Amino acid sequence: MSEVPDKLFFRIGEVAELVGVEPHVLRYWETEFKLRPQRSSSGQRLYRRQEVGRFLKVRQLLHQEGYTIAGARKAIAELASGEAPARPQVGVEMEALRDTLRRVRRLRAEIVALSGEVRG
């Protein structure tokens, strides 16, 4: 968190600029990641350095590592409990891929047969 200025509290505009997202995204992440910032007497959100760090981690997981909201939520929970977060699952199971390939080959054979009937 070296890029975060040494302050006690940050307003939502400052945090949005530090994290690189719009303020409405931070408000959405508050609901998804159970972040409850303090409020000023006028009701303005006041974030601590720790919360700014969590927002930076959420952004990294979502925007750079390709996690979904649910996956990032789980990864953050695992980090909090001391476990290493699991990498997001990418790809298709091989059997599903083989089934699709069989169907494509069967359809191709049918198309070739039909095109031969149309020509003949």
Backbone as a chain_set.jsonl record, in Angstrom:
{"seq": "MSEVPDKLFFRIGEVAELVGVEPHVLRYWETEFKLRPQRSSSGQRLYRRQEVGRFLKVRQLLHQEGYTIAGARKAIAELASGEAPARPQVGVEMEALRDTLRRVRRLRAEIVALSGEVRG", "coords": {"N": [[0.823, -1.191, 0.0], [2.002, 1.216, -0.639], [1.448, 3.237, -2.44], [-0.702, 4.512, -1.407], [-1.625, 7.443, 0.167], [-0.413, 8.719, 3.322], [-2.735, 8.982, 5.364], [-5.443, 9.306, 7.709], [-8.19, 9.069, 7.019], [-10.118, 8.75, 3.997], [-11.994, 10.246, 1.402], [-14.729, 9.252, -0.751], [-14.277, 10.028, -3.431], [-11.507, 10.386, -3.501], [-10.645, 7.776, -2.952], [-11.732, 6.431, -5.135], [-10.194, 7.55, -7.186], [-7.606, 6.675, -6.424], [-7.914, 3.883, -6.612], [-8.766, 3.583, -9.189], [-11.296, 3.407, -10.31], [-14.795, 4.234, -10.839], [-16.779, 6.157, -8.475], [-19.337, 4.951, -8.071], [-18.8, 2.287, -8.498], [-17.241, 1.609, -6.306], [-19.194, 1.886, -4.31], [-20.864, -0.211, -5.042], [-19.099, -2.392, -4.684], [-18.819, -2.2, -1.937], [-21.227, -3.304, -1.027], [-21.051, -5.921, -2.04], [-18.711, -6.951, -0.91], [-18.944, -6.613, 1.756], [-18.112, -4.204, 3.052], [-18.078, -1.585, 5.309], [-17.923, 1.604, 5.493], [-16.974, 4.307, 7.699], [-19.046, 7.111, 8.557], [-19.223, 10.596, 7.983], [-20.342, 13.455, 9.908], [-22.014, 14.676, 8.166], [-22.834, 12.605, 6.64], [-21.162, 11.665, 4.679], [-19.096, 9.2, 3.128], [-16.304, 7.779, 4.769], [-13.264, 6.372, 4.36], [-10.866, 4.091, 5.678], [-7.28, 3.461, 5.619], [-6.897, 0.696, 5.503], [-9.284, -0.202, 4.356], [-9.066, 0.996, 1.856], [-6.904, -0.465, 0.912], [-8.141, -2.986, 0.737], [-9.985, -2.461, -1.315], [-8.177, -2.023, -3.401], [-7.127, -4.607, -3.607], [-9.436, -6.021, -4.362], [-9.88, -4.845, -6.865], [-7.582, -5.71, -8.212], [-7.994, -8.51, -8.213], [-10.394, -8.713, -9.706], [-10.002, -7.196, -12.116], [-7.405, -7.698, -13.07], [-6.686, -10.363, -12.567], [-8.821, -11.817, -13.387], [-10.989, -12.815, -11.882], [-14.375, -13.591, -10.915], [-17.038, -11.749, -9.299], [-18.029, -13.357, -7.206], [-15.926, -15.218, -7.031], [-13.793, -13.543, -6.33], [-14.707, -12.658, -3.865], [-14.604, -15.052, -2.44], [-11.84, -15.578, -2.603], [-10.802, -13.433, -1.14], [-11.867, -14.009, 1.356], [-10.51, -16.397, 1.842], [-7.882, -15.438, 1.943], [-8.078, -13.871, 4.232], [-8.441, -15.847, 6.117], [-6.036, -17.037, 6.063], [-5.467, -18.962, 4.17], [-4.213, -19.966, 0.945], [-5.455, -18.394, -1.905], [-7.508, -20.059, -4.308], [-6.834, -20.494, -7.758], [-8.727, -19.008, -10.43], [-11.044, -21.074, -12.189], [-10.567, -21.888, -15.465], [-11.609, -22.656, -18.719], [-12.765, -25.669, -20.392], [-14.168, -28.823, -19.586], [-12.591, -31.812, -20.676], [-14.166, -33.984, -21.61], [-16.62, -32.817, -22.239], [-15.763, -31.205, -24.302], [-14.967, -33.16, -26.16], [-17.467, -34.355, -26.71], [-18.761, -32.215, -27.971], [-17.127, -31.941, -30.241], [-17.645, -34.414, -31.515], [-20.371, -34.018, -32.171], [-20.167, -31.849, -33.938], [-18.686, -33.02, -36.021], [-20.531, -34.974, -36.848], [-22.666, -33.35, -37.714], [-21.364, -32.036, -39.797], [-20.901, -34.142, -41.563], [-23.558, -34.731, -42.224], [-24.261, -32.362, -43.538], [-22.531, -32.44, -45.74], [-23.556, -34.735, -47.01], [-26.174, -33.857, -47.592], [-25.603, -31.713, -49.309], [-24.567, -33.106, -51.462], [-26.851, -34.449, -52.336], [-28.397, -32.292, -53.177], [-26.957, -31.333, -55.368], [-27.052, -33.519, -57.087]], "CA": [[0.0, 0.0, 0.0], [2.887, 2.367, -0.635], [0.891, 4.313, -3.25], [-1.789, 5.138, -0.652], [-1.074, 8.495, 1.04], [-0.446, 8.465, 4.763], [-3.83, 9.743, 5.973], [-6.349, 8.454, 8.479], [-9.432, 8.845, 6.296], [-10.2, 9.148, 2.594], [-13.352, 10.378, 0.884], [-14.989, 8.309, -1.836], [-13.629, 10.505, -4.651], [-10.079, 10.101, -3.384], [-10.463, 6.331, -3.062], [-12.014, 6.085, -6.533], [-9.015, 7.93, -7.972], [-6.5, 5.782, -6.059], [-8.196, 2.522, -7.077], [-8.91, 3.627, -10.636], [-12.668, 3.086, -10.704], [-15.762, 5.288, -10.531], [-17.341, 6.03, -7.129], [-20.456, 4.001, -7.99], [-18.223, 0.946, -8.429], [-16.874, 1.414, -4.898], [-20.421, 1.664, -3.536], [-21.294, -1.574, -5.355], [-18.177, -3.307, -4.014], [-19.144, -2.178, -0.504], [-22.3, -4.261, -0.77], [-20.608, -7.264, -2.396], [-17.591, -7.394, -0.087], [-19.29, -6.308, 3.15], [-17.32, -3.095, 3.58], [-18.938, -0.573, 5.906], [-17.1, 2.747, 5.885], [-17.537, 5.246, 8.654], [-19.71, 8.259, 7.939], [-19.017, 11.88, 8.649], [-21.59, 13.99, 10.461], [-22.876, 15.029, 7.029], [-23.209, 11.373, 5.943], [-20.192, 11.313, 3.648], [-18.302, 8.008, 3.423], [-14.904, 7.988, 5.14], [-12.579, 5.084, 4.304], [-9.539, 3.983, 6.304], [-6.241, 2.9, 4.74], [-7.142, -0.741, 5.371], [-10.371, -0.363, 3.382], [-8.499, 1.344, 0.557], [-6.125, -1.644, 0.533], [-9.074, -4.044, 0.305], [-10.482, -2.081, -2.639], [-7.094, -2.28, -4.356], [-7.064, -6.061, -3.786], [-10.619, -6.395, -5.146], [-9.637, -4.424, -8.254], [-6.576, -6.617, -8.764], [-8.617, -9.814, -8.461], [-11.411, -8.629, -10.752], [-9.553, -6.608, -13.379], [-6.125, -8.203, -13.552], [-6.579, -11.81, -12.452], [-9.955, -12.439, -14.044], [-11.962, -13.418, -10.983], [-15.729, -13.069, -10.857], [-17.32, -11.165, -7.98], [-18.104, -14.461, -6.234], [-14.579, -15.767, -6.876], [-12.982, -12.579, -5.581], [-15.211, -12.702, -2.487], [-14.056, -16.27, -1.845], [-10.393, -15.413, -2.479], [-10.54, -12.517, -0.028], [-12.16, -14.758, 2.588], [-9.407, -17.336, 2.034], [-6.727, -14.658, 2.378], [-8.32, -13.457, 5.617], [-8.287, -17.013, 6.99], [-4.657, -17.509, 5.964], [-5.307, -19.935, 3.088], [-3.853, -19.418, -0.358], [-6.651, -18.436, -2.754], [-7.476, -20.928, -5.486], [-6.871, -19.786, -9.038], [-10.022, -19.192, -11.085], [-11.129, -22.177, -13.143], [-10.748, -21.424, -16.828], [-11.59, -23.738, -19.684], [-13.87, -26.608, -20.51], [-13.753, -30.189, -19.321], [-12.244, -32.508, -21.919], [-15.265, -34.816, -22.106], [-17.582, -31.911, -22.871], [-15.148, -30.8, -25.56], [-15.054, -34.309, -27.068], [-18.87, -34.469, -27.134], [-19.014, -31.145, -28.942], [-16.419, -32.29, -31.466], [-18.431, -35.478, -32.172], [-21.578, -33.423, -32.754], [-19.763, -31.04, -35.092], [-18.336, -33.943, -37.107], [-21.767, -35.588, -37.326], [-23.364, -32.32, -38.476], [-20.606, -31.798, -41.032], [-21.183, -35.271, -42.454], [-24.918, -34.541, -42.719], [-24.229, -31.243, -44.498], [-21.889, -32.933, -46.97], [-24.513, -35.641, -47.641], [-27.255, -33.056, -48.143], [-25.124, -30.937, -50.456], [-24.455, -34.06, -52.565], [-28.212, -34.693, -52.821], [-28.867, -31.095, -53.875], [-26.241, -31.269, -56.641], [-27.368, -34.676, -57.922]], "C": [[0.867, 1.254, 0.0], [2.325, 3.519, -1.455], [-0.255, 5.029, -2.55], [-1.17, 6.183, 0.272], [-1.265, 8.164, 2.518], [-1.458, 9.4, 5.423], [-4.685, 8.775, 6.776], [-7.594, 8.089, 7.676], [-9.36, 9.393, 4.887], [-11.671, 9.261, 2.209], [-13.494, 9.502, -0.351], [-14.322, 8.738, -3.145], [-12.136, 10.215, -4.66], [-9.804, 8.612, -3.575], [-10.696, 5.883, -4.5], [-10.816, 6.402, -7.421], [-7.833, 7.004, -7.69], [-6.684, 4.387, -6.659], [-8.338, 2.471, -8.601], [-10.274, 3.171, -11.126], [-13.561, 4.269, -10.351], [-16.32, 5.088, -9.114], [-18.504, 5.036, -7.032], [-19.969, 2.561, -7.926], [-17.817, 0.639, -6.99], [-18.11, 1.148, -4.047], [-20.956, 0.255, -3.788], [-20.407, -2.591, -4.638], [-18.413, -3.327, -2.509], [-20.201, -3.228, -0.187], [-21.832, -5.69, -1.01], [-19.545, -7.813, -1.453], [-17.744, -6.982, 1.377], [-18.353, -5.273, 3.776], [-18.277, -2.025, 4.094], [-18.071, 0.603, 6.352], [-17.784, 3.571, 6.968], [-18.194, 6.371, 7.879], [-19.365, 9.516, 8.725], [-20.356, 12.36, 9.197], [-22.563, 14.387, 9.346], [-23.268, 13.801, 6.199], [-22.248, 10.934, 4.856], [-19.363, 10.103, 4.075], [-16.856, 8.403, 3.733], [-14.24, 6.622, 5.246], [-11.233, 5.171, 5.011], [-8.566, 3.371, 5.309], [-6.478, 1.41, 4.485], [-8.239, -1.007, 4.327], [-9.91, -0.015, 1.972], [-7.68, 0.162, 0.035], [-7.017, -2.787, 0.07], [-9.649, -3.723, -1.07], [-9.423, -2.33, -3.718], [-6.973, -3.776, -4.639], [-8.246, -6.549, -4.627], [-10.398, -6.037, -6.613], [-8.633, -5.357, -8.931], [-7.213, -7.96, -9.125], [-9.582, -9.763, -9.641], [-10.829, -8.222, -12.103], [-8.27, -7.204, -13.927], [-6.053, -9.726, -13.547], [-7.798, -12.55, -12.982], [-10.966, -13.136, -13.159], [-13.346, -12.828, -11.232], [-15.913, -12.425, -9.488], [-17.322, -12.262, -6.92], [-16.719, -15.06, -5.982], [-13.676, -14.843, -6.079], [-13.402, -12.564, -4.118], [-14.615, -13.901, -1.754], [-12.544, -16.144, -1.622], [-10.039, -14.499, -1.316], [-10.816, -13.206, 1.3], [-11.039, -15.743, 2.886], [-8.15, -16.611, 2.501], [-6.869, -14.249, 3.838], [-8.121, -14.619, 6.584], [-6.878, -17.602, 6.927], [-4.42, -18.544, 4.892], [-4.842, -19.215, 1.827], [-5.086, -19.5, -1.253], [-6.461, -19.333, -3.965], [-7.528, -20.071, -6.736], [-8.236, -19.988, -9.676], [-9.966, -20.318, -12.107], [-11.437, -21.619, -14.524], [-10.725, -22.634, -17.733], [-12.792, -24.635, -19.571], [-13.336, -27.991, -20.188], [-13.548, -30.917, -20.644], [-13.406, -33.334, -22.464], [-16.329, -33.967, -22.785], [-17.055, -31.446, -24.221], [-15.21, -31.926, -26.587], [-16.476, -34.497, -27.588], [-19.207, -33.424, -28.191], [-18.342, -31.447, -30.267], [-17.152, -33.391, -32.227], [-19.671, -34.909, -32.85], [-21.25, -32.611, -33.988], [-19.418, -31.946, -36.271], [-19.574, -34.594, -37.714], [-22.565, -34.586, -38.178], [-22.673, -32.034, -39.802], [-20.885, -32.902, -42.04], [-22.589, -35.147, -43.039], [-24.977, -33.435, -43.76], [-23.617, -31.692, -45.81], [-22.841, -33.859, -47.722], [-25.655, -34.851, -48.288], [-26.813, -32.243, -49.348], [-24.925, -31.837, -51.658], [-25.824, -34.367, -53.16], [-28.733, -33.513, -53.622], [-28.227, -30.996, -55.24], [-26.718, -32.346, -57.617], [-28.728, -34.664, -58.402]], "O": [[0.483, 2.262, 0.594], [2.678, 4.671, -1.206], [-0.736, 6.049, -3.044], [-0.292, 5.86, 1.071], [-2.171, 7.421, 2.895], [-1.107, 10.45, 5.961], [-4.651, 7.567, 6.546], [-8.005, 6.929, 7.657], [-8.649, 10.359, 4.609], [-12.496, 8.458, 2.647], [-12.499, 9.063, -0.928], [-13.848, 7.885, -3.896], [-11.569, 9.847, -5.688], [-8.86, 8.228, -4.265], [-9.951, 5.056, -5.026], [-10.464, 5.618, -8.303], [-7.135, 6.593, -8.616], [-5.731, 3.785, -7.152], [-8.064, 1.445, -9.224], [-10.399, 2.618, -12.219], [-13.14, 5.191, -9.652], [-16.329, 3.965, -8.611], [-18.644, 4.351, -6.019], [-20.647, 1.703, -7.361], [-18.029, -0.475, -6.512], [-18.086, 0.289, -3.166], [-21.443, -0.401, -2.867], [-20.912, -3.548, -4.05], [-18.228, -4.363, -1.869], [-20.086, -3.956, 0.799], [-22.19, -6.586, -0.246], [-19.49, -9.021, -1.222], [-16.778, -7.005, 2.139], [-17.868, -5.455, 4.892], [-19.187, -1.61, 3.378], [-17.542, 0.598, 7.463], [-19.004, 3.533, 7.128], [-17.93, 6.561, 6.692], [-19.233, 9.499, 9.949], [-21.387, 11.729, 8.965], [-23.776, 14.431, 9.553], [-23.948, 13.928, 5.181], [-22.493, 9.935, 4.18], [-18.973, 9.989, 5.237], [-16.266, 9.244, 3.055], [-14.596, 5.812, 6.102], [-10.55, 6.193, 4.949], [-8.973, 2.829, 4.282], [-6.278, 0.928, 3.37], [-8.125, -1.928, 3.518], [-10.318, -0.658, 1.006], [-7.753, -0.173, -1.147], [-6.683, -3.483, -0.889], [-9.787, -4.618, -1.904], [-9.741, -2.792, -4.814], [-6.742, -4.174, -5.781], [-8.076, -7.394, -5.505], [-10.696, -6.836, -7.501], [-8.816, -5.745, -10.085], [-6.993, -8.481, -10.218], [-9.59, -10.664, -10.479], [-11.134, -8.842, -13.122], [-8.069, -7.214, -15.142], [-5.427, -10.318, -14.426], [-7.807, -13.78, -13.022], [-11.73, -13.971, -13.641], [-13.47, -11.698, -11.704], [-15.047, -12.54, -8.62], [-16.698, -12.121, -5.868], [-16.38, -15.374, -4.841], [-12.887, -15.297, -5.251], [-12.557, -12.468, -3.228], [-14.179, -13.791, -0.608], [-12.03, -16.553, -0.581], [-9.083, -14.761, -0.587], [-10.079, -13.009, 2.266], [-10.652, -15.914, 4.042], [-7.429, -17.115, 3.362], [-5.897, -14.277, 4.593], [-7.692, -14.424, 7.721], [-6.561, -18.548, 7.648], [-3.282, -18.976, 4.704], [-5.052, -18.013, 1.666], [-5.702, -20.56, -1.354], [-5.39, -19.363, -4.57], [-8.194, -19.036, -6.761], [-8.85, -21.038, -9.484], [-8.965, -20.492, -12.802], [-12.454, -20.953, -14.721], [-9.915, -23.541, -17.543], [-13.705, -24.406, -18.778], [-12.182, -28.299, -20.483], [-14.257, -30.66, -21.617], [-13.606, -33.374, -23.678], [-16.88, -34.371, -23.81], [-17.82, -31.31, -25.176], [-15.477, -31.674, -27.762], [-16.672, -34.769, -28.773], [-19.863, -33.727, -29.188], [-18.939, -31.226, -31.321], [-17.273, -33.32, -33.45], [-19.985, -35.28, -33.981], [-21.973, -32.673, -34.982], [-19.818, -31.667, -37.401], [-19.669, -34.752, -38.932], [-23.077, -34.941, -39.24], [-23.336, -31.814, -40.815], [-21.081, -32.636, -43.226], [-22.793, -35.427, -44.22], [-25.678, -33.567, -44.763], [-24.129, -31.362, -46.88], [-22.93, -33.782, -48.948], [-26.056, -35.151, -49.413], [-27.569, -32.098, -50.308], [-25.096, -31.379, -52.788], [-25.941, -34.529, -54.374], [-29.425, -33.693, -54.623], [-28.897, -30.606, -56.196], [-26.782, -32.114, -58.824], [-29.139, -35.577, -59.119]]}, "num_chains": 1, "name": "protein.A"}
